[in-house]
Amino acid sequence: MYNNDSLNVNSKGHLTIGGCDAVDLAMQYGTPLYVLDEKKIEQACNAYLDSFKKYYNSKGLPMYASKALCCKELCRIMKRLGMGLDVVSGGELYTALSVGFPAEKIHFHGNNKTPDEIEYALKSGVGKIVIDNLSEIDIIENMCEELGINANVSLRITPGIDAHTHDFIKTGQIDSKFGFIIENGDAFDVVQKVLEYSHLRLKEFHCHIGSQIFDIEPFVHAAEVMMDFIKEIKNRFGVTVEELNLGGGFGIRYLATDNPTDFENYMKAVSDAVHAKAAEYGLPVPFIFIEPGRSIVGEAGVTLYTVGGIKNIPGIRKYVSVDGGMSDNIRYALYGADYTVLIANKADLPADDIVTVAGKCCESGDLIQEHTHIQSAQVGDILAVLSTGAYNYSMASNYNRIPRPAIVMVNDGEARVIVKRESYDDIIANDV
């Protein structure tokens, strides 16, 4: 087990999460079960908030990327801590507003927002709409005209940086469905178009270079490219854009061998680059936004399963099947995501068996991890998959009409349900 201050092993040899015995949680709430450590989430948020005081003299704000995990309780926590919020759909926006999250601290993203979503965002008074395609510009302008309002907008710029992550989670390179490209002139053309409209207020430029990135250099380079772009926009159009959103993408530990960059080093290096470019070009240091998601909730989460069938094919592999699978964790099937897996009720024993953890869905590709080391498993054991706080519940489905699991929040040995387990009645609720 890698170093994670949320996890421990108690005197029974059981995995503990936020001071709660994982086996007890499984018995009380059932499996599959998502478990989140509230204290670890708070620690991550406070580290980001403190870093803006230290490196930007409080001229900045971390925006929790709610696509990583969005539910009412997470939005309440972000509101309480003073975080901003990045949403990418009408559903995420609705969730945030339902608990009174301040609309002015919400940025609305998406590469293909529907007219209904745009109208909802405008009427809700979101802080910014991040424009990601040309058609949105006309839609927003026309709606503002009808509503008699102006809209603060941001432009998502593609900086042309390959962050050397998985192809499916790279978003900053030229060949991307996201943003306006600098190299071919699209980014300059869209700035000109926005400036010509009477109801759009260009407040910010945004970029995002990918996800699960361990190196500092791509982030530094992106910041420099965006500061160069701000300077060029001032030269061409006489407009100084004073807000810059540098996105997210900071890597976390899924395996003991993962070595993510120390967050403090990242913040200092990027801040140094932004300040240096501002001084070189005679520009004000922009108000900085970043959008951490995975790095806030990822390592705070664990998924618990009950072991069912065990199938050993001598000389080939041993399958250990659990009562969940791709319906609650699609990431391995999507892009071979790595995870640390262990038997929660045998956490003090050596992981000396090599198995493939399989799900219960009727799909050959329904695997959670292949050829992974775990303690010897038996039917009825509780299997834990670590670092599942991000992009697990948020990507869950009802494939095979399997109800989605509950989410339990733990904090100093106390547990509470924040998302109820779906029932079969929930599954058919919208059938007619």
C-alpha positions in Angstrom: 0.0 0.0 0.0 1.4 3.4 -0.9 1.7 6.3 1.4 -1.8 7.7 1.9 -2.6 9.4 5.2 -6.3 8.5 4.8 -5.6 4.8 5.0 -4.3 2.5 7.7 -4.5 -1.0 9.1 -6.0 -1.6 12.4 -5.4 -4.3 15.1 -7.8 -6.7 13.3 -5.6 -6.5 10.2 -8.4 -4.6 8.4 -8.0 -1.6 6.1 -9.3 1.6 7.6 -10.4 4.7 5.7 -10.6 8.0 7.5 -10.6 6.1 10.8 -13.4 3.7 9.8 -13.0 0.0 9.4 -13.6 -0.9 5.7 -15.0 -4.2 6.6 -17.5 -2.7 9.0 -18.5 -0.1 6.4 -19.1 -2.9 3.9 -21.2 -4.8 6.4 -23.3 -1.7 7.4 -23.8 -0.1 4.0 -23.4 -3.0 1.6 -21.2 -3.4 -1.5 -20.3 -2.1 -3.9 -19.6 1.0 -1.9 -17.8 4.2 -2.6 -16.1 5.7 0.4 -14.7 9.2 0.6 -12.5 10.7 3.3 -13.8 14.2 4.0 -10.7 15.4 5.8 -8.4 14.4 2.9 -10.7 16.4 0.5 -10.6 19.4 2.8 -6.8 19.2 3.1 -6.4 19.2 -0.6 -8.7 22.2 -1.1 -7.0 24.2 1.7 -3.6 23.5 0.2 -4.8 25.0 -3.1 -6.4 28.0 -1.4 -3.3 28.7 0.7 -1.1 28.4 -2.4 -2.9 31.4 -4.0 -2.2 33.5 -0.9 1.4 32.5 -1.0 2.2 32.7 -4.8 -0.4 35.1 -6.2 -1.1 37.4 -3.2 -4.7 36.1 -3.2 -5.2 37.1 -6.8 -6.6 33.8 -7.9 -9.1 31.0 -7.1 -9.0 27.2 -7.4 -12.2 26.0 -9.1 -13.1 22.4 -8.2 -13.6 20.5 -11.5 -16.9 18.9 -10.6 -16.8 16.4 -13.5 -14.4 14.4 -11.3 -17.3 13.8 -8.8 -20.4 15.9 -8.6 -23.0 15.5 -5.9 -24.8 17.8 -3.5 -22.5 17.2 -0.6 -19.4 17.8 -2.6 -20.8 21.1 -3.7 -21.7 22.0 -0.1 -18.1 21.3 1.0 -16.7 23.4 -1.9 -19.0 26.2 -0.9 -18.1 26.0 2.8 -14.3 26.1 2.0 -14.6 29.0 -0.4 -13.7 27.2 -3.6 -15.0 28.0 -7.0 -16.7 25.5 -9.2 -16.1 24.3 -12.8 -19.2 22.6 -14.3 -19.5 21.0 -17.8 -23.3 20.3 -18.1 -26.7 21.6 -17.1 -26.9 18.7 -14.6 -23.7 19.7 -12.8 -24.9 23.3 -12.7 -28.3 22.3 -11.4 -26.6 20.2 -8.7 -24.5 23.2 -7.5 -27.3 25.7 -7.6 -29.6 23.3 -5.7 -27.4 23.7 -2.6 -27.0 27.4 -2.9 -23.5 27.4 -4.4 -22.9 31.1 -5.5 -23.4 31.3 -9.2 -20.8 34.0 -9.6 -18.1 31.5 -8.6 -19.1 29.0 -11.3 -17.5 28.7 -14.7 -19.6 26.8 -17.3 -17.5 24.7 -19.7 -18.2 22.3 -22.5 -17.2 21.8 -26.1 -20.9 21.5 -27.3 -23.2 23.2 -24.9 -26.9 23.0 -25.9 -28.9 26.2 -26.3 -31.0 25.1 -23.3 -27.8 24.8 -21.2 -26.5 28.2 -22.3 -29.9 29.8 -21.5 -29.9 28.1 -18.1 -26.4 29.4 -17.4 -27.2 32.9 -18.4 -30.4 33.1 -16.4 -28.6 31.6 -13.4 -25.9 34.3 -13.5 -22.9 32.1 -13.7 -19.5 33.9 -13.4 -18.3 33.0 -16.8 -19.3 30.9 -19.8 -16.2 29.3 -21.4 -16.7 29.5 -25.1 -15.4 26.4 -26.9 -16.8 26.7 -30.5 -17.9 29.4 -32.9 -21.6 28.6 -32.9 -21.8 29.4 -29.1 -20.8 33.0 -29.7 -23.9 33.7 -31.8 -26.2 31.8 -29.4 -24.9 33.6 -26.4 -25.1 37.0 -28.0 -28.6 36.5 -29.3 -29.8 35.2 -25.9 -28.2 38.1 -24.1 -30.0 40.5 -26.6 -33.4 38.8 -25.8 -32.8 38.8 -22.0 -31.4 42.3 -21.9 -28.2 41.3 -20.2 -24.4 41.1 -20.9 -22.4 37.9 -20.4 -18.9 37.5 -19.0 -17.1 35.0 -21.3 -13.9 33.1 -21.4 -12.3 31.6 -24.5 -10.8 28.1 -24.4 -7.5 28.3 -26.2 -5.6 25.2 -27.4 -1.9 25.9 -26.6 -0.5 23.1 -28.7 1.2 21.2 -25.9 1.4 17.4 -25.7 1.5 16.5 -22.0 2.6 12.9 -22.7 -0.5 11.4 -21.0 -2.9 8.8 -22.4 -4.4 9.8 -25.8 -7.9 9.8 -24.4 -7.1 12.4 -21.7 -4.9 14.8 -23.7 -6.7 18.0 -24.5 -4.0 20.7 -25.1 -2.4 19.4 -28.3 -3.4 20.8 -31.7 -5.6 17.7 -32.7 -8.2 18.1 -30.0 -12.0 18.6 -30.0 -11.5 21.3 -27.4 -10.7 25.0 -27.9 -9.4 27.4 -30.5 -6.0 26.8 -31.9 -3.3 29.4 -31.7 -1.0 28.1 -34.5 -3.5 28.3 -37.4 -4.9 31.7 -36.3 -8.3 30.4 -35.1 -7.7 31.8 -31.7 -7.1 35.3 -32.9 -10.1 35.2 -35.2 -12.4 34.2 -32.4 -11.1 37.0 -30.2 -11.9 39.5 -32.9 -15.4 38.1 -33.3 -16.2 38.2 -29.6 -14.9 41.8 -29.4 -17.3 42.8 -32.2 -20.4 41.7 -30.2 -22.1 44.2 -27.9 -23.3 41.8 -25.2 -20.2 39.7 -24.7 -17.5 40.8 -22.2 -14.2 39.0 -22.8 -12.8 38.5 -19.3 -10.5 35.5 -19.5 -8.5 33.0 -21.5 -8.6 29.4 -20.6 -6.4 26.3 -21.4 -6.2 22.8 -20.2 -3.4 20.4 -21.4 -4.6 17.1 -20.2 -5.1 14.9 -17.1 -3.0 12.8 -14.8 0.2 14.7 -15.6 3.3 14.2 -13.3 5.7 16.7 -14.9 5.9 20.4 -14.0 7.3 21.5 -17.4 4.2 21.1 -19.5 2.2 23.4 -17.1 5.0 26.0 -17.1 5.2 25.9 -20.8 1.4 26.3 -21.1 1.5 29.3 -18.8 4.2 30.9 -20.9 2.3 30.3 -24.1 -0.9 31.8 -22.7 1.0 34.9 -21.4 2.5 35.2 -24.9 -1.0 35.0 -26.3 -2.3 37.7 -23.9 0.5 40.0 -25.0 -0.2 39.4 -28.7 -4.0 40.1 -28.2 -3.0 43.4 -26.6 -0.8 44.2 -29.5 -3.3 43.3 -32.1 -6.6 44.6 -30.6 -5.5 47.0 -27.8 -7.3 44.8 -25.2 -5.7 43.5 -22.0 -7.4 40.3 -20.8 -6.6 40.3 -17.1 -7.8 36.8 -16.1 -6.1 33.5 -17.0 -7.4 30.0 -16.3 -4.7 27.4 -16.5 -7.0 24.3 -16.1 -6.1 21.2 -14.1 -4.7 17.8 -14.8 -2.4 17.3 -11.8 -1.5 13.6 -11.4 -2.2 11.5 -8.3 -1.0 8.1 -7.0 -2.8 5.1 -8.2 0.2 2.7 -7.7 3.1 2.7 -5.2 5.4 3.4 -8.1 3.6 6.6 -9.1 5.5 9.7 -8.2 3.4 12.8 -8.8 5.1 16.2 -8.6 4.8 17.9 -5.2 2.0 20.4 -5.5 4.0 23.2 -3.9 6.7 22.9 -6.6 4.1 23.1 -9.4 2.5 26.2 -7.9 5.8 28.0 -7.4 7.1 27.1 -10.9 4.0 28.3 -12.7 3.7 31.4 -10.6 7.3 32.3 -11.4 6.6 31.9 -15.1 3.5 34.0 -15.0 5.2 36.8 -13.0 8.3 36.8 -15.3 6.2 37.0 -18.4 4.1 39.8 -17.0 7.2 41.8 -16.0 8.8 41.2 -19.4 5.7 42.4 -21.4 4.7 45.2 -19.0 1.4 43.4 -18.3 -0.5 43.2 -15.1 -0.2 39.8 -13.4 -3.5 38.2 -14.3 -6.0 36.9 -11.8 -5.3 33.1 -12.0 -7.8 30.3 -11.9 -7.0 26.6 -11.9 -9.3 23.6 -12.0 -8.2 20.7 -9.8 -10.6 17.8 -9.7 -8.8 14.4 -9.5 -6.2 15.8 -7.2 -8.9 16.8 -4.7 -11.1 13.7 -4.6 -9.1 10.9 -6.3 -6.9 9.6 -3.4 -9.7 10.4 -0.9 -11.8 7.6 -2.4 -11.9 3.8 -2.0 -14.4 1.4 -3.6 -15.3 -1.7 -1.6 -16.6 -4.9 -3.2 -17.5 -8.4 -2.0 -15.6 -11.3 -3.6 -17.9 -13.8 -5.3 -16.7 -16.4 -7.8 -13.0 -17.4 -8.1 -11.9 -19.1 -11.3 -8.4 -20.5 -11.6 -7.1 -21.4 -15.1 -3.7 -23.1 -14.4 -0.9 -21.5 -16.3 -3.1 -18.7 -17.6 -4.7 -16.6 -14.9 -6.9 -16.6 -11.8 -10.1 -14.6 -12.0 -11.4 -13.0 -8.8 -14.9 -11.7 -9.5 -16.6 -9.0 -7.4 -20.1 -7.7 -7.1 -19.4 -4.6 -9.1 -17.4 -3.8 -12.2 -17.5 -1.6 -15.3 -20.9 -0.2 -14.2 -19.2 1.5 -11.3 -15.6 1.8 -12.6 -15.3 2.0 -16.4 -11.7 3.4 -16.4 -9.8 0.2 -16.9 -12.1 -0.8 -19.8 -11.7 2.7 -21.3 -8.0 3.1 -21.1 -6.3 0.5 -19.0 -6.2 2.6 -15.8 -4.0 1.4 -13.1 -5.2 0.8 -9.5 -3.9 -0.6 -6.3 -6.1 -3.5 -5.1 -6.1 -5.4 -1.8 -8.3 -7.6 0.4 -9.6 -5.2 3.1 -10.0 -7.9 5.8 -6.5 -9.2 5.2 -4.7 -5.9 4.7 -1.9 -6.9 7.1 -1.0 -10.0 5.1 1.4 -10.1 2.1 0.0 -9.5 -1.4 1.4 -12.8 -2.7 -1.3 -13.9 -5.2 -1.5 -12.6 -8.8 -5.0 -12.3 -10.1 -7.3 -10.6 -12.5 -10.2 -8.7 -10.8 -13.3 -9.2 -12.9 -16.7 -7.5 -12.6 -20.1 -9.0 -12.8 -21.3 -7.4 -16.1 -22.0 -9.5 -19.1 -19.0 -8.3 -21.0 -15.6 -9.9 -21.5 -13.9 -6.6 -21.0 -15.5 -6.0 -17.6 -12.2 -6.0 -15.7 -11.0 -3.8 -12.9 -7.3 -4.8 -13.0 -5.3 -7.6 -14.6 -2.3 -9.5 -13.2 -2.3 -7.6 -10.0 -0.9 -8.6 -6.6 -3.4 -9.1 -3.8 -3.7 -11.2 -0.7 -5.2 -14.7 -1.2 -8.9 -14.1 -1.8 -11.8 -16.2 -0.7 -15.5 -15.9 -1.4 -17.0 -13.3 0.9 -13.8 -11.3 1.4 -14.0 -7.5 1.1 -11.9 -6.3 -1.8 -10.8 -2.6 -1.9 -9.7 -0.6 -4.9 -7.8 2.5 -3.9 -7.8 6.0 -5.4 -11.3 5.8 -6.9 -12.7 9.1 -5.7 -12.4 10.7 -9.2 -14.1 9.5 -12.4 -15.7 6.4 -10.9 -19.1 7.4 -9.6 -19.3 10.3 -12.1 -18.8 7.8 -15.0 -21.0 5.0 -13.5 -23.9 3.6 -15.5 -26.8 1.2 -15.2 -25.3 -1.3 -17.7 -27.1 -4.6 -17.3 -29.6 -2.6 -15.2 -27.3 -2.7 -12.2 -28.1 0.0 -9.6 -25.3 2.5 -8.9 -23.6 2.1 -5.5 -24.0 4.4 -2.5 -21.4 7.0 -1.5 -20.4 7.1 2.2 -18.4 10.1 3.6 -16.1 9.3 6.5 -14.4 11.7 8.9 -12.4 10.8 12.0 -14.2 7.4 12.5 -17.7 8.6 11.7 -19.6 7.7 8.5 -22.6 9.2 6.8 -24.4 8.4 3.5 -24.1 11.3 1.0 -25.5 9.5 -2.1 -28.1 6.7 -1.6 -27.8 3.3 -3.2 -30.1 3.0 -6.2 -32.9 0.6 -6.0 -34.6 -1.5 -8.7 -37.4 1.0 -8.6 -34.9 3.8 -9.4 -33.8 1.8 -12.4 -37.3 1.7 -13.9 -38.4 5.2 -12.7 -38.3 6.7 -16.2 -39.7 3.8 -18.1 -43.1 4.3 -19.6 
